[in-house]
Amino acid sequence: MLILLLHPSKSYSHCRHRHHSINVTKVRSVHIAHCMTGTPRTLYKEEVYTTYKRQALDILGGDLFVVLECGNDTEFIHGSRIEYHSQEDYSAALKYLSPRKLEWVPLGEHFGAVDDRAGYAKWKRCLKHIENAEEQNGIKYDFIVRSRPDLYFVKSLPSPDKLPNDSILINPYYECLEDIPSGYNYTWGTNLTLCDEKNHGLSDIFAIVPRALADYYMGIGYATFAPVGVCGQARYEPECLIKAVLVKEKVKVEMWPFIVKIMRPARFCHSQAWNKYNSWC
């Protein structure tokens, strides 16, 4: 599906007299909240946090809200034992990103979520911080950009004027596509080419969420009676919950050609089980 986002230009004739005036329509600024949640893992890497600022924060502007989970000394993921870094190791990254709100939460803190296998409870926790900021500001944000701290943004995010206010934008499963086009004129709805969409959920790596739809998406971890059958064979996967809830609530979802990858520790990539489509080392 091809979507062309065209913006009509307006021209004015040259003013002959200095006392002539032109009525200019004032464009309302777009208010963006960035929500970063999860175990920080490779956030300490300079290429991770500087690229995030350049490709996301600097493009969209706005305020950053961060909810990070304290880790054990090591973590066993997909057959690899990964060593964690201390909070002090992330100080340079956090100073560089300058979040409006930073919260470290204990390992295993689920905040009463129904399903927190993939850390979805921290999404709603982050939304709570955003709501507090909105109350202080006296104005609501227009969009929430939800990400995780170990993402590498290969491609700049689209400018605010390109964002629709009636759809949640999610990165596609990269293994399901033959190519990722440049720019943001292409989106995918139901045809992912290489995958059977009936047996998939929706990626939880990244999303841009209109504020009006945030309660549905950011509260995924607290959902009950979600129709997980819509995911077919993937019904027991955590990401199925995203698709099931949004289908139940009739929320429109579009997959845009974002290119965001999980930056993994080098040792992780020695495992044969890791997803080579959504990760880099």
Secondary structure by P-SEA (a helix, b strand, c coil): ccccbbbbbbbbccccccccccbbbbbbbbbbbbbbbccccccccccaaaaaaaacccccbbbbbbbbbbbccccccccbbbbbbccccaaaaaaaacccbbbbbccccccccccccccaaaaaaaaaaaaaaaaaacccccccccccccccccccccccccccccbbbbbccccccccccccccccccccccccccccbbbbcccccccccaaaaaaacccccccccccccccccccaaaaaaaaaaabbbbbbcbbbbbbbcccccccccccccccccc
